Amino acid sequence: MSTSVSVPPAPAGADPGLGAPSAGRPAPAARGGRRRRLLLRLVSLLVLYVLWEVAARLVRNPTFIPAPAAVWHQLIVTSSTHDGIRGYSGHLLVEHLGVSLRRILIGSAIGIGGGLVLGVLMGTVGWLRVVVEPVVTFVRALPPLAYFSLFIIWFGIDETPKLWLLSIAALPPVAVATAAAVYSAPTGLVEAARALGAGRWQTTRDVVLPNALPEIFTGARLAVGVAYSSVVAAETINGVPGIGGLIRDAQRYSQTDVVVLGLFAIGLSGLLIDALLRTAEDRLIPWRGRS
């Protein structure tokens, strides 16, 4: 007579080889996927560098395409003091970048805050949405330089017009994303909150806004990107110190290597801030992308 023995299934998260839970340890497939992504990114950067170097050698015109070595040299020059000359226009590269980042962060914070409030109002008050939405769309379609001249006339050439420009540029993406998310909040959740006695604004605060957080974060990331793309326009007038002012000044004197260096400074710092926003998004909205 044969006797069958039933083996209980391994618990969730257990290592089938050792019988111990593997929670907290990334699966081998996940680790392999991360390594492949990292390797792919490194290879793509190497390919871009080689293409850049080849293009510079073929063109042989540093004003048109500066060599990577020339940009690296300008990084050293603008980050130090040589022969009594400090950086570029009397300021180090990190100082130019710091001033621009301060403007971008202040302008983005004002624009994101204003867009959040406006978006909530547009998503909850029907008549306000009808009246304000065309205005927000109109402003979003305008290039920053189109209304920067007005700010210079109204506020002069100091910090005020720059901050106004970045704030107005950053507001529409957040307002549109927030309004759409609030307006399309799940009806079942809203009705359940109302049935439990929650008022209109309590429902918005406790139900609608948490549900809209993913779209709000997307709008905030877009707003910071718009502010970055507008910083050169914001620093067109009296923009030194500032990375946008550095780029504009170098462009006037055909210093293409300095222009490219400034673009790298803006792009890399933008990647860093976007990574910080994505990390905050993952921490604050862990349920995003899950059913």
BAFI-3210 file (N, C-alpha, C; in Angstrom, 3 decimals, decimal comma, padded with zeros to 6 digits):
// residues 291
n [1|2|3|4|5|6|7|8|9|10|11|12|13|14|15|16|17|18|19|20|21|22|23|24|25|26|27|28|29|30|31|32|33|34|35|36|37|38|39|40|41|42|43|44|45|46|47|48|49|50|51|52|53|54|55|56|57|58|59|60|61|62|63|64|65|66|67|68|69|70|71|72|73|74|75|76|77|78|79|80|81|82|83|84|85|86|87|88|89|90|91|92|93|94|95|96|97|98|99|100|101|102|103|104|105|106|107|108|109|110|111|112|113|114|115|116|117|118|119|120|121|122|123|124|125|126|127|128|129|130|131|132|133|134|135|136|137|138|139|140|141|142|143|144|145|146|147|148|149|150|151|152|153|154|155|156|157|158|159|160|161|162|163|164|165|166|167|168|169|170|171|172|173|174|175|176|177|178|179|180|181|182|183|184|185|186|187|188|189|190|191|192|193|194|195|196|197|198|199|200|201|202|203|204|205|206|207|208|209|210|211|212|213|214|215|216|217|218|219|220|221|222|223|224|225|226|227|228|229|230|231|232|233|234|235|236|237|238|239|240|241|242|243|244|245|246|247|248|249|250|251|252|253|254|255|256|257|258|259|260|261|262|263|264|265|266|267|268|269|270|271|272|273|274|275|276|277|278|279|280|281|282|283|284|285|286|287|288|289|290|291]
n.u [000,869|000,583|001,632|000,634|002,075|001,257|002,552|002,728|002,059|004,653|005,102|004,006|006,441|008,548|011,714|012,077|014,176|015,464|013,517|013,104|011,737|011,895|011,459|012,163|014,513|015,591|014,335|016,196|015,686|014,771|017,058|018,789|017,455|017,751|020,519|020,864|019,491|021,077|023,513|022,706|022,160|024,697|026,079|024,646|025,309|028,056|028,028|026,817|028,801|030,942|029,846|029,576|032,281|033,291|031,753|032,670|035,344|035,064|033,734|035,405|035,180|035,105|033,347|030,957|030,545|031,733|034,499|034,370|036,532|037,032|034,746|035,032|037,350|036,364|034,666|036,501|037,766|035,655|035,004|036,906|039,616|041,689|044,620|043,758|041,164|037,949|036,082|033,324|032,428|032,997|031,889|031,680|030,956|029,265|028,072|026,623|024,820|023,591|022,182|020,342|018,969|017,785|015,994|014,419|013,332|011,900|010,108|008,823|007,664|005,805|004,202|003,300|001,902|-000,103|-001,301|-002,285|-004,268|-005,960|-006,606|-008,049|-010,276|-011,292|-011,958|-014,005|-015,913|-018,275|-019,071|-016,869|-014,872|-015,718|-015,337|-012,619|-010,980|-010,512|-008,815|-006,566|-005,686|-005,088|-002,925|-001,114|-000,477|001,089|004,368|007,126|008,680|006,846|005,239|007,113|008,270|006,276|006,316|008,823|008,380|006,455|007,645|010,359|013,924|014,961|014,894|012,159|010,541|011,612|010,913|008,146|007,745|008,624|006,839|004,298|004,672|004,886|002,436|000,054|000,367|000,050|-002,440|-004,196|-003,786|-004,546|-007,217|-008,428|-008,042|-009,423|-011,991|-012,652|-012,894|-013,592|-016,964|-018,299|-016,725|-016,932|-019,708|-020,013|-018,557|-020,094|-022,464|-021,686|-021,682|-019,841|-018,853|-018,769|-016,171|-014,713|-014,963|-013,571|-011,011|-010,357|-010,962|-011,085|-008,702|-006,524|-006,971|-006,365|-003,679|-001,585|-001,885|-001,533|001,148|002,327|001,665|003,137|005,790|005,888|005,564|007,936|009,710|008,874|009,538|012,324|012,859|012,210|014,040|016,241|015,028|014,013|016,326|017,321|017,475|019,606|020,720|022,989|024,627|023,757|022,687|021,302|021,771|024,527|024,626|023,354|025,112|027,489|026,647|026,467|029,121|029,920|030,879|030,712|031,404|031,080|028,363|027,357|028,298|026,776|024,236|024,503|024,783|022,247|020,631|021,592|021,206|018,458|017,704|018,445|016,695|014,248|014,513|014,463|011,834|010,447|011,199|010,020|007,389|007,073|007,332|005,210|002,979|002,496|000,696|000,360|-000,105|-000,894|-003,446]
n.v [-001,192|002,170|005,193|008,500|011,645|014,825|017,960|021,019|024,180|026,584|029,502|032,837|034,850|033,293|031,737|029,247|027,472|027,606|027,863|030,055|033,282|035,733|038,374|041,804|041,380|042,019|040,345|038,016|038,425|041,063|042,424|041,815|043,134|045,829|046,081|045,691|047,933|050,004|049,428|049,777|052,512|053,576|052,696|054,078|056,732|056,656|056,184|058,569|060,376|059,565|060,081|062,860|063,637|062,723|064,267|066,854|066,654|066,222|068,527|070,613|073,201|075,090|077,058|076,274|073,478|072,678|070,826|068,023|068,202|070,948|071,961|070,767|072,065|074,674|074,218|073,860|076,361|078,200|077,459|078,217|080,451|082,279|083,968|086,278|086,482|085,680|082,904|083,189|086,252|087,333|085,600|082,336|079,167|077,545|079,469|080,951|078,909|078,413|080,822|080,797|078,407|079,110|081,089|079,518|077,601|079,203|080,532|078,258|077,158|079,156|079,167|076,474|076,333|078,308|077,190|074,813|075,632|077,059|075,008|073,207|074,783|075,156|072,521|071,933|073,960|074,631|076,859|078,513|077,015|077,079|079,779|080,356|078,416|078,857|081,105|080,126|078,224|079,944|081,431|079,356|078,733|080,821|081,908|082,356|084,737|086,387|087,682|088,567|091,008|092,796|092,448|093,522|096,199|096,788|096,075|096,623|095,807|094,084|091,380|090,869|090,811|088,456|086,413|086,627|085,864|083,140|082,092|082,498|080,960|078,406|077,908|077,121|074,253|072,812|073,737|072,838|070,017|069,453|070,370|068,646|066,158|066,494|067,012|064,601|062,811|059,693|058,879|057,175|057,124|059,786|060,064|058,214|059,439|061,742|060,525|059,666|061,968|063,961|067,238|069,507|070,670|069,177|066,654|067,132|067,591|065,216|063,072|063,632|065,109|063,351|061,257|062,585|063,082|061,709|062,834|065,512|065,566|064,904|067,193|069,038|068,247|068,774|071,522|072,394|071,686|073,445|075,861|075,606|075,638|078,230|079,824|080,939|082,882|084,402|085,439|087,041|089,808|091,626|089,325|088,240|087,536|084,172|081,187|081,194|083,827|083,647|081,922|083,507|085,689|084,441|083,581|085,979|086,558|084,467|082,186|079,182|076,877|077,614|078,108|075,501|074,291|075,649|074,716|072,010|072,273|073,238|071,127|068,816|069,561|069,823|067,153|066,091|067,413|066,529|063,807|063,898|064,794|062,612|060,649|061,655|061,467|058,676|058,004|059,379|058,612|055,670|053,893|054,381|053,310|050,788|048,380]
n.w [000,000|-000,871|000,552|000,623|001,020|001,920|001,159|002,702|001,190|000,533|002,517|001,605|000,036|000,833|000,521|-001,792|-001,764|000,690|002,543|004,114|004,780|002,220|002,341|001,988|000,667|-002,569|-005,440|-007,481|-010,223|-010,241|-009,329|-011,413|-013,487|-012,731|-012,919|-015,659|-016,685|-015,658|-016,929|-019,592|-019,630|-019,095|-021,363|-023,348|-022,678|-023,189|-025,959|-026,856|-026,071|-027,724|-030,263|-030,084|-029,804|-032,288|-034,077|-033,412|-034,213|-036,945|-037,867|-037,037|-036,069|-033,454|-032,646|-033,671|-033,015|-030,049|-028,707|-026,411|-024,606|-024,581|-023,343|-020,859|-020,029|-019,747|-017,635|-015,559|-015,593|-015,099|-012,582|-010,813|-009,806|-011,889|-012,674|-011,393|-012,295|-011,558|-011,945|-014,123|-015,380|-012,904|-011,066|-009,686|-011,293|-009,725|-008,185|-010,075|-010,833|-008,371|-007,855|-009,964|-009,399|-006,989|-007,850|-009,562|-007,803|-005,961|-007,706|-008,816|-006,506|-005,781|-008,104|-008,150|-005,721|-006,142|-008,442|-007,404|-005,546|-007,305|-009,085|-007,446|-006,839|-009,426|-010,024|-008,246|-008,183|-010,399|-012,111|-011,853|-013,044|-015,710|-016,284|-015,691|-016,867|-019,739|-019,548|-018,171|-020,031|-022,131|-021,061|-020,689|-023,294|-024,121|-024,979|-022,680|-023,067|-024,233|-022,337|-020,572|-021,113|-020,346|-017,556|-016,987|-017,611|-015,688|-013,186|-013,214|-013,499|-011,636|-009,258|-009,107|-011,629|-012,764|-010,933|-011,080|-013,737|-013,750|-011,887|-013,069|-015,356|-014,251|-013,097|-014,753|-015,597|-013,141|-012,263|-014,302|-014,211|-011,554|-011,482|-013,367|-012,090|-009,655|-010,555|-011,769|-009,682|-007,989|-008,024|-006,284|-003,912|-003,114|-002,683|-000,649|001,419|001,759|002,637|005,121|006,510|005,939|005,044|002,168|001,708|003,519|002,401|000,049|001,088|002,500|000,850|-001,971|-002,621|-001,674|-003,505|-005,829|-005,740|-007,296|-009,935|-009,283|-008,462|-010,896|-012,384|-010,869|-011,365|-014,104|-013,954|-012,697|-014,704|-016,749|-015,535|-015,468|-018,228|-018,714|-017,440|-018,746|-020,328|-018,232|-017,157|-019,083|-018,982|-017,022|-015,787|-014,589|-011,601|-012,592|-014,155|-016,538|-017,329|-017,670|-019,893|-021,834|-021,950|-022,778|-025,264|-026,676|-027,143|-028,682|-027,348|-027,450|-026,056|-023,371|-023,386|-023,869|-021,547|-019,626|-020,362|-019,736|-016,962|-016,197|-017,138|-015,730|-013,042|-013,177|-013,639|-011,169|-009,351|-010,365|-009,834|-007,050|-006,676|-007,726|-005,920|-003,581|-004,429|-004,670|-001,987|-000,738|-002,173|-002,233|-003,309|-005,971|-009,285|-008,562|-008,400]
ca.u [000,000|001,390|001,163|000,935|002,317|000,993|003,491|002,038|002,722|005,542|004,457|004,304|007,701|009,580|012,695|011,767|015,361|015,876|012,346|013,071|011,147|012,841|010,986|013,219|015,604|015,088|014,432|017,311|015,260|014,729|018,436|019,320|016,848|018,382|021,873|020,749|019,134|022,257|024,466|022,185|022,335|026,119|026,425|024,073|026,131|029,312|027,749|026,618|030,104|031,721|029,257|029,940|033,700|033,451|031,185|033,571|036,554|034,715|033,378|036,612|034,784|034,674|032,209|029,757|030,478|032,947|034,895|034,157|037,666|036,880|033,713|035,644|038,268|035,563|034,186|037,585|038,015|034,540|034,845|038,094|040,166|042,948|045,184|042,921|039,814|037,179|034,977|032,797|031,816|033,220|031,179|031,954|029,845|028,325|027,305|025,627|023,796|022,853|021,231|019,256|018,159|016,953|014,888|013,543|012,609|010,916|009,065|008,054|006,850|004,661|003,337|002,658|000,898|-001,235|-001,982|-003,018|-005,490|-006,825|-007,102|-009,093|-011,476|-011,833|-012,522|-015,156|-016,901|-018,532|-019,065|-015,512|-014,143|-016,110|-014,800|-011,172|-010,236|-009,953|-007,719|-005,401|-005,225|-004,488|-001,609|-000,240|-000,050|001,994|005,794|007,478|009,149|005,725|004,768|008,216|008,458|005,319|006,797|009,929|007,778|005,725|008,408|011,773|014,820|015,584|014,431|010,696|009,991|012,056|010,086|006,802|007,757|008,702|005,610|003,199|004,944|004,715|001,077|-000,945|000,386|-000,498|-003,870|-004,916|-003,731|-005,332|-008,639|-008,890|-008,077|-010,494|-013,285|-012,920|-012,796|-014,583|-018,254|-018,653|-016,037|-017,495|-021,045|-019,863|-018,156|-021,263|-023,419|-021,180|-021,834|-018,774|-019,244|-018,183|-014,732|-014,128|-014,862|-012,473|-009,733|-010,067|-011,237|-010,774|-007,292|-005,654|-007,138|-005,803|-002,250|-000,711|-001,947|-000,956|002,600|002,704|001,614|004,247|007,017|005,820|005,747|009,361|010,331|008,572|010,346|013,693|012,944|011,981|015,014|017,079|014,244|013,900|017,608|017,778|017,772|020,270|020,649|024,269|024,874|022,660|023,145|020,709|022,524|025,817|024,413|023,071|026,321|028,417|026,127|026,800|030,531|030,136|031,594|029,812|031,745|030,448|026,923|027,112|028,509|025,590|023,126|024,738|024,510|020,794|020,058|021,940|020,498|017,052|017,558|018,537|015,463|013,181|014,689|013,977|010,377|009,956|011,372|008,948|006,143|007,025|007,141|003,913|001,896|002,977|-000,311|000,254|000,192|-001,389|-004,891]
ca.v [000,000|003,398|006,285|009,827|012,692|016,165|018,981|022,324|025,183|027,526|030,791|033,910|035,543|032,391|031,242|027,833|026,660|027,609|027,851|031,252|034,408|036,581|039,749|042,780|041,134|042,065|039,107|038,035|039,021|042,518|042,910|041,732|044,192|047,103|046,095|045,879|049,336|050,826|049,184|050,394|053,960|053,876|052,502|055,179|057,921|056,476|056,371|060,007|061,030|059,254|060,832|064,271|063,778|062,545|065,434|067,994|066,473|066,354|069,916|071,412|074,595|075,104|077,951|075,529|072,312|072,591|069,477|067,751|068,699|072,394|072,185|070,398|073,151|075,792|073,841|074,147|077,805|078,918|076,991|078,592|081,782|082,214|085,276|087,337|086,437|084,716|082,262|083,864|087,536|087,595|084,640|080,942|078,448|077,094|080,641|081,178|077,879|078,594|081,929|080,348|077,420|079,822|081,690|078,461|076,983|080,161|080,688|077,019|077,002|080,071|078,691|075,219|076,644|078,974|076,256|073,835|076,279|077,348|073,750|072,682|075,596|074,844|071,184|071,807|075,011|074,493|078,114|079,046|076,256|077,588|081,123|080,452|077,454|079,455|082,012|079,298|077,661|081,047|081,730|078,209|078,730|081,936|081,726|083,242|086,060|087,206|088,558|089,026|092,452|093,514|092,418|094,468|097,542|096,974|095,823|096,957|094,757|093,353|089,998|090,727|090,279|087,078|085,527|086,651|085,065|081,722|081,712|082,407|079,835|077,140|077,751|076,393|072,778|072,309|074,051|071,954|068,642|069,361|070,514|067,413|065,071|066,756|066,911|063,198|061,978|058,602|059,297|056,317|057,574|061,080|059,843|057,533|060,442|062,583|059,737|059,586|063,270|064,902|068,390|069,622|070,885|068,040|065,594|067,484|067,451|063,860|062,048|064,030|065,458|062,163|060,522|063,380|063,319|061,333|063,836|066,757|065,430|064,995|068,607|069,738|067,947|069,544|072,936|072,630|071,641|074,698|076,904|075,435|076,085|079,676|080,566|081,743|084,079|085,220|086,081|087,785|091,168|091,717|087,976|087,793|086,088|083,296|080,302|081,685|085,017|083,174|081,408|084,629|086,484|083,669|083,564|087,244|086,528|083,223|081,211|078,029|075,913|078,075|077,876|074,071|074,029|076,126|073,801|070,822|072,602|073,283|069,801|067,886|069,965|069,485|065,714|065,850|067,852|065,625|062,567|064,152|064,829|061,248|059,944|062,118|060,909|057,262|057,893|059,916|057,943|054,309|053,099|054,743|052,230|049,522|048,274]
ca.w [000,000|-000,950|001,422|000,050|002,016|001,365|001,631|002,714|000,334|001,208|002,775|000,639|000,275|001,310|-000,443|-001,922|-001,531|002,092|003,403|004,944|004,063|001,489|002,359|002,207|-000,269|-003,930|-006,183|-008,441|-011,492|-010,082|-009,287|-012,767|-014,289|-012,393|-013,492|-017,110|-016,947|-015,395|-018,007|-020,812|-019,530|-019,247|-022,775|-024,125|-022,432|-023,913|-027,387|-027,080|-025,966|-028,931|-031,376|-029,877|-030,131|-033,739|-034,747|-033,210|-035,027|-038,356|-038,182|-036,796|-035,845|-032,050|-032,450|-034,051|-032,128|-029,222|-028,308|-024,985|-023,823|-024,427|-022,332|-019,575|-019,678|-019,252|-016,303|-014,613|-015,571|-014,466|-011,205|-010,040|-010,064|-012,640|-013,035|-010,829|-012,865|-010,769|-012,637|-015,321|-015,022|-011,487|-010,214|-009,994|-011,920|-008,701|-007,757|-011,134|-010,742|-007,127|-008,009|-010,845|-008,688|-006,010|-008,599|-010,063|-006,691|-005,440|-008,712|-008,913|-005,298|-005,889|-009,177|-007,763|-004,698|-006,782|-009,330|-006,585|-005,047|-008,444|-009,629|-006,564|-007,043|-010,757|-010,033|-007,348|-008,452|-011,828|-012,856|-011,854|-014,060|-017,028|-016,482|-015,530|-017,685|-020,960|-019,207|-017,862|-021,302|-022,890|-020,490|-020,924|-024,693|-024,389|-024,640|-021,554|-023,496|-024,690|-021,258|-019,729|-021,346|-019,494|-016,179|-016,884|-017,584|-014,437|-011,962|-013,344|-013,981|-010,524|-009,093|-009,145|-012,892|-012,984|-010,119|-011,650|-014,962|-013,423|-011,187|-014,044|-016,246|-013,537|-012,571|-015,556|-015,558|-011,885|-012,218|-015,221|-013,704|-010,322|-011,813|-014,010|-011,102|-008,687|-011,249|-012,092|-008,478|-007,989|-007,477|-005,170|-002,704|-002,711|-002,133|000,647|002,411|002,050|003,417|006,488|007,145|005,611|004,255|000,825|001,761|004,213|001,394|-000,854|001,783|002,978|-000,160|-003,343|-002,772|-001,676|-004,760|-006,925|-005,524|-008,420|-011,006|-008,777|-008,535|-012,313|-012,731|-010,213|-012,114|-015,351|-013,629|-012,482|-016,029|-017,446|-014,898|-015,959|-019,616|-018,763|-016,656|-019,640|-020,639|-017,024|-016,879|-020,256|-018,534|-015,729|-015,261|-014,033|-011,679|-012,961|-015,211|-017,772|-017,718|-018,175|-021,251|-022,731|-022,110|-023,600|-026,639|-027,333|-027,531|-029,434|-026,527|-027,494|-025,000|-022,134|-023,560|-023,663|-020,125|-018,921|-020,632|-018,924|-015,561|-016,020|-017,345|-014,651|-011,825|-013,379|-013,398|-009,726|-008,701|-010,789|-009,085|-005,692|-006,732|-007,931|-004,655|-002,697|-004,933|-004,296|-000,536|-000,331|-002,904|-002,519|-003,999|-007,381|-010,214|-008,051|-008,470]
c.u [000,897|000,773|001,574|001,067|002,098|001,932|002,793|002,785|003,576|004,834|004,886|005,589|008,795|010,493|012,476|012,971|015,700|014,702|012,256|012,464|012,225|012,387|012,137|014,415|015,053|015,308|015,593|016,934|015,238|016,134|019,057|018,754|017,466|019,787|021,832|020,402|020,323|023,286|024,011|022,374|023,801|026,557|025,880|024,862|027,455|029,125|027,564|027,937|030,934|031,172|029,612|031,397|033,933|032,924|032,094|034,824|036,255|034,440|034,594|036,302|034,251|033,525|030,900|029,547|031,763|033,240|034,586|035,288|037,556|035,833|034,252|036,606|037,497|034,962|035,234|037,785|036,911|034,310|036,012|038,513|041,526|043,375|044,302|041,506|039,047|036,004|034,612|032,027|031,905|032,525|031,531|030,718|028,811|027,499|026,250|024,478|022,952|021,821|020,053|018,358|017,265|015,761|013,895|012,709|011,555|009,768|008,198|007,152|005,621|003,684|002,601|001,583|-000,329|-002,016|-002,791|-004,330|-006,465|-007,412|-008,196|-010,387|-012,113|-012,502|-013,774|-016,254|-017,113|-018,426|-017,674|-014,656|-014,443|-015,457|-013,273|-010,411|-009,719|-008,778|-006,446|-004,824|-004,542|-003,084|-000,634|000,294|000,948|003,440|006,196|007,915|008,004|005,226|005,888|008,459|007,494|005,792|007,961|009,396|007,127|006,628|009,888|012,595|015,505|014,986|012,938|010,174|010,417|011,181|008,647|006,732|007,743|007,433|004,453|003,410|004,661|003,277|000,147|-000,840|-000,223|-002,001|-004,672|-004,949|-004,597|-006,825|-009,183|-009,008|-009,213|-011,854|-013,661|-012,753|-013,873|-015,881|-018,639|-018,013|-016,629|-018,864|-020,975|-019,466|-019,322|-022,275|-022,993|-021,203|-020,753|-019,326|-018,493|-016,671|-014,017|-013,972|-013,713|-011,123|-009,375|-010,227|-010,706|-009,280|-006,354|-005,764|-006,473|-004,293|-001,362|-000,702|-001,354|000,566|003,091|002,693|002,756|005,558|007,040|006,076|007,217|010,099|010,089|009,389|011,794|013,826|012,764|013,081|015,912|016,343|014,150|015,174|018,185|018,220|018,401|020,281|021,942|024,408|023,602|023,093|022,543|021,406|023,892|025,678|024,178|024,320|027,338|027,952|026,474|028,237|030,919|031,009|030,714|030,127|031,137|028,932|026,578|027,293|027,301|024,387|023,271|024,411|023,012|020,197|020,342|021,255|019,003|016,780|017,581|017,242|014,297|013,278|014,204|012,446|009,794|010,111|010,297|007,603|005,994|006,769|005,726|002,742|002,335|001,981|-000,394|000,685|-000,257|-002,906|-005,486]
c.v [001,231|004,476|007,610|010,834|014,037|017,167|020,320|023,317|026,126|028,833|031,822|034,600|034,639|031,981|029,747|026,952|026,550|027,558|029,044|032,384|035,261|038,013|040,685|042,573|041,181|040,743|039,178|038,662|040,536|043,105|042,879|042,813|045,543|047,196|046,313|047,317|050,257|050,668|049,843|051,897|054,347|053,732|053,642|056,471|057,831|056,694|057,852|060,761|060,794|060,032|062,313|064,505|063,670|063,762|066,657|067,871|066,634|067,807|070,827|072,905|074,687|076,063|077,246|074,326|072,257|071,149|069,270|068,275|070,201|072,728|071,843|071,488|074,351|075,482|074,160|075,652|078,537|078,494|077,391|080,000|081,637|083,634|086,426|087,369|085,319|084,199|082,954|085,096|087,798|086,649|083,230|080,271|078,014|078,262|081,005|080,182|078,049|079,703|081,501|079,335|078,087|080,464|080,641|077,866|077,917|080,329|079,454|076,834|077,902|079,570|077,415|075,470|077,313|078,045|075,222|074,427|076,529|076,067|073,136|073,460|075,299|073,472|071,020|072,822|075,076|075,790|078,732|078,320|076,782|078,934|081,121|079,551|078,050|080,394|081,227|078,697|078,725|081,357|080,588|078,190|079,839|081,558|082,727|084,641|086,973|088,139|089,011|090,515|093,282|093,555|093,377|095,898|097,804|096,964|096,174|095,747|093,990|091,941|089,830|090,215|088,844|086,104|085,497|085,767|083,574|081,247|081,534|081,228|078,497|076,888|076,903|074,873|072,198|072,560|073,098|070,520|068,480|069,440|069,235|066,271|065,258|066,557|065,456|062,277|060,902|059,009|058,463|056,751|058,888|060,885|059,129|058,516|061,347|061,832|059,607|060,932|064,272|066,038|068,447|069,742|069,780|066,859|065,869|067,239|065,997|062,780|062,448|064,304|064,257|061,353|061,242|063,570|062,870|062,358|065,167|066,698|065,499|066,449|069,395|069,475|068,694|071,026|073,262|072,592|072,908|075,843|076,811|075,958|077,594|080,486|081,422|083,017|084,996|085,988|086,793|089,185|091,102|090,354|087,437|088,368|085,298|082,448|080,695|082,935|084,657|082,682|082,546|085,456|085,752|083,606|084,847|087,257|085,224|082,231|079,963|077,017|076,313|077,872|076,416|073,706|074,487|075,222|072,514|071,096|072,631|071,884|068,844|068,257|069,692|068,008|065,399|066,239|066,958|064,288|062,735|064,188|063,428|060,415|060,344|061,552|059,439|057,087|058,311|059,216|056,527|053,464|053,411|053,567|050,865|049,503|048,140]
c.w [000,000|-000,086|000,815|001,163|001,362|001,998|001,604|001,853|001,156|001,435|001,757|001,025|000,735|000,191|-000,587|-001,639|-000,064|003,050|004,303|004,153|003,415|001,436|002,684|001,302|-001,683|-004,636|-007,161|-009,767|-011,407|-010,052|-010,675|-013,673|-014,011|-012,986|-014,999|-017,457|-016,735|-016,502|-019,301|-020,786|-019,697|-020,703|-023,624|-023,916|-023,173|-025,410|-027,701|-027,016|-027,231|-030,123|-031,283|-030,273|-031,637|-034,492|-034,599|-034,073|-036,514|-038,731|-038,055|-036,683|-034,423|-031,775|-032,774|-033,139|-031,309|-028,836|-026,822|-024,110|-023,584|-023,364|-020,949|-019,104|-019,128|-017,885|-015,246|-014,470|-014,814|-013,019|-010,314|-010,409|-010,733|-013,008|-012,565|-011,366|-012,170|-011,580|-013,925|-014,877|-013,516|-010,542|-010,655|-010,587|-010,894|-008,171|-008,793|-011,000|-009,484|-007,219|-008,870|-010,153|-007,649|-006,707|-009,060|-008,934|-006,107|-006,429|-008,845|-007,703|-005,349|-006,942|-008,811|-006,698|-005,290|-007,696|-008,571|-006,090|-006,192|-009,023|-008,775|-006,753|-008,394|-010,784|-009,192|-007,608|-009,962|-012,604|-012,917|-012,896|-015,453|-017,308|-016,550|-016,495|-018,998|-020,689|-018,930|-019,137|-022,150|-022,387|-020,767|-022,347|-025,014|-024,095|-023,561|-021,982|-023,919|-023,597|-020,322|-019,903|-020,514|-018,051|-015,970|-016,807|-016,229|-013,206|-012,061|-013,768|-012,850|-010,446|-009,345|-010,484|-013,181|-012,206|-010,622|-012,898|-014,644|-012,717|-012,158|-014,988|-015,579|-013,108|-013,438|-015,509|-014,292|-011,824|-013,102|-014,687|-012,460|-010,614|-012,444|-013,008|-010,100|-009,331|-011,517|-010,890|-008,491|-007,297|-006,259|-003,863|-002,193|-002,077|-000,789|001,738|002,767|002,915|004,867|007,195|006,839|004,766|002,937|000,888|002,548|003,266|000,434|-000,203|002,066|001,913|-001,529|-003,520|-002,657|-002,945|-005,936|-006,819|-006,684|-009,547|-010,564|-008,842|-009,975|-012,775|-012,118|-010,944|-013,439|-015,084|-013,406|-013,813|-016,824|-016,864|-015,350|-017,385|-019,753|-018,087|-017,544|-020,032|-019,432|-016,734|-018,093|-019,871|-017,146|-015,033|-014,694|-012,621|-011,942|-014,135|-016,550|-018,271|-018,256|-019,610|-022,225|-022,989|-022,989|-025,047|-027,385|-027,842|-028,225|-028,667|-026,388|-026,400|-023,662|-022,207|-023,287|-022,182|-019,313|-019,135|-019,827|-017,456|-015,290|-016,120|-016,208|-013,343|-011,952|-013,168|-011,902|-009,024|-009,095|-010,057|-007,646|-005,653|-006,907|-006,653|-003,655|-003,130|-004,543|-002,800|-000,122|-000,996|-003,231|-003,301|-005,490|-008,258|-009,746|-008,079|-007,068]
res [m|s|t|s|v|s|v|p|p|a|p|a|g|a|d|p|g|l|g|a|p|s|a|g|r|p|a|p|a|a|r|g|g|r|r|r|r|l|l|l|r|l|v|s|l|l|v|l|y|v|l|w|e|v|a|a|r|l|v|r|n|p|t|f|i|p|a|p|a|a|v|w|h|q|l|i|v|t|s|s|t|h|d|g|i|r|g|y|s|g|h|l|l|v|e|h|l|g|v|s|l|r|r|i|l|i|g|s|a|i|g|i|g|g|g|l|v|l|g|v|l|m|g|t|v|g|w|l|r|v|v|v|e|p|v|v|t|f|v|r|a|l|p|p|l|a|y|f|s|l|f|i|i|w|f|g|i|d|e|t|p|k|l|w|l|l|s|i|a|a|l|p|p|v|a|v|a|t|a|a|a|v|y|s|a|p|t|g|l|v|e|a|a|r|a|l|g|a|g|r|w|q|t|t|r|d|v|v|l|p|n|a|l|p|e|i|f|t|g|a|r|l|a|v|g|v|a|y|s|s|v|v|a|a|e|t|i|n|g|v|p|g|i|g|g|l|i|r|d|a|q|r|y|s|q|t|d|v|v|v|l|g|l|f|a|i|g|l|s|g|l|l|i|d|a|l|l|r|t|a|e|d|r|l|i|p|w|r|g|r|s]
***
